[in-house]
Structures are given as structure tokens and as C-alpha cells.
């Protein structure tokens, strides 16, 4: 529940930026209201999954009636083409949320994958990875989580690290 309180405002802001007041006008114009779809989110390349909670929340916020199946967890290593989640239900809801969901998931998984590579590179040494990047508060909150997911054994605590 605590994580949802942190990520929901970020996801809502991203959806608002993407859909604005008009919603997904292209989808509404060309996709029949009763159209149904089964979608799979799959990895485009090998990496570390992060941001799945935020991505799936985007679908839930746009259409609470969607069926959402989480296939893996944040921090999981995935291969190219490996399924991460499945979403089913009204096509309009899936299409309206997918850009925001994939942007969040891709960005955070990219950070987690890069962090994991660095953590692997320093494995067996006394080196530690710490967060030093300063960004807009919304970006900072969303970027700490993938770093923690990817490199927990070799990073300073994200709750005590200032970034």
C-alpha cells in the first residue's frame, strides 16, 4: 500500500500529460467501443525489470475492469521476448494506457539494467554504488526504485542516500 501511495501521483501525472482532457482521441475514433484485446508486455532486449507496479497501475487507473496478470517481479532478469505481464479487456482502455505504461516500464528497466551491469562489474570488490544524481523530485522518486531493485546487495540504502 505504501508503494502505491508513492507511485500513484507519478502515474496519474504521466497519464494526464499523455491523455490530457480529451483522452485518447485516435483510439476513440477508430477502435469500436466494444472491441476486446489480449495484450502481452514482453522484453525488447535482455535486462532487469523495474517499474512494473507503475506500468500496471497505469492500466488500472485508465480502466479498472482490465484483467492484469503480473508474470515477473521488479528485479527479475529477463531475456529478449520474455513476457513480463498480460493485460486483457476493452481495447480502448489498453491502448489509452499503453504508451504511459511502456514509457514508465522502459525508463525504469533501463536504469535497473544499467545499475545491474555496474553492480556486476564491481562484484567482489570493496566498491559500492551510491545515488548521486539530483533531478526533479518526481523523477528522483521513480528512479531510486529501479536502482534498488537491480543492485540491492552492492548499493547504499536508497532510504538513506540523498538523491
N, C-alpha and C positions, 0 to 999 in steps of 0.2 A: 504494500500500500504506500509506503514512504516513497519508493522509487516513482510510482505513478504521480504522486504529488509534485515531484521534481520535474518529470518529463512532460506531463500533460500541457502545461503552459507553452512549452517549446513547440510541441507538436501542433497545438492549436494555432500558434502564431505562424508556423510554416504553412499550415493548411489555408489560413486566411490570406497569406501572401500569395499563394498559388491560385486559390479559387476566387478570392475577392468576394464581392457582394453578388456577383452574377452566377457563381458556381462554375461548373464545367460545361460551358455553352456548346462546345464542339460535340461532346458526348451526348448532351441532351438533344442536340439537333439531329444526330444520325443513328443513335442507338435506341431501339424500341424500349419503352418503359418496362415491359415485361421480360426483356432479354435476360437470360441467366448465363453465368460463366463459372468455370472452374479454372483457377489460376495457380501456377506454381512459381514461387520465387526461388531461383537457382543461382548458384555462384557463377560469375562470368570467368573467374580465374581462381587458382588456389589461394587460400588466405585464412584469416581469422575472422569469425563472425562477431560483430558488435553492433549494438543499436537495434536489435531485433524487437525489443519491447517498444521502442519509439515507432518503428515501422509498422508493427501490428496495431498499435494504438491509433495510428492514422486511419487505418481501415475501420476500426471500431467506432471512431468518432464520426466518420462520414456516414457509415451505415451500420448501426448496432445489430442488424439482423444477419450480417455476413457470418458465415462459418469460417473460423480461423483456426488452423492447426499449426502449432509450432513443431517443427521437426528437429531442430537442434537448439542449443543454448548459446548465449554470449560466451565467447572464449573458445568455442569449438573450432578446430581446424577443419576446413572443408576443401574438397577437390573441385576442379572445374566441372560445372554441370550438376553438382550435388544439390539436391533440394534442401532448402532452408525452412520454407513454410508453404502452406497451401491455404488458399482463400477461395471460398465459393459463395455464390448468391447472386444478387442483382448486379448485372454488368455495369450499370451506371455508377453504383457505389464503388465497385472495384476500380473502375477506370478513373473516377474522380480522386481517389486516394493514392493511386499507384505512383504517380510522379513524386509526391511528397515522401511517401514511404520509401521508395527506392533511393531518393536523394539522401535521406537520413541514414538508411542502412549502408549505402555505398560509402558515404563520407566517414562514418564511424568505423566501418570494417576496414577501410583503407588505413586509418590511423592505427587501429589494432594490429593490422598485418605488419605495418612498418615498425611498430613498437615490438612486436614479437620477434621480428628479424634482428633488431638491435639487442633484445634480451638474449636471443640465441647466440649472438656474436660475443657477448661478454660472459656467457656461462662459464663457470669455473674460475673466474677472476674475482677480485675484490671490488670491481666497478659496480656502480648502481646507476640506474636511470632515474632521473627526477624531472618533474614537470617544471619548466621554466617559462613557458610561453604565456604571454598575457594577451588576452583578447577580450572582446565584448563579453559580458557576463553570461549571456545565453550560450554563446559558442563555447566558452570555457567549461560550463557545466556539462555540456553534451560531449566534450572531448575528453574529459577526465575518465569517464566510464570505460570507453574502449581501451584506453591505456591500461587501466586496472585489469580489465578482462584478459588482455593479451600477455601481460608481463608481471603479474602479481608477485611471483617469487623474487623478482630482481628489482622491483621499483620501490621507491619510498612510498609510504602510505598516502593515498590521494586525499585522505581526510585531513592530513596534517601538512601536506605540501601546499605551499601557496602558489597558485597559478590562476 
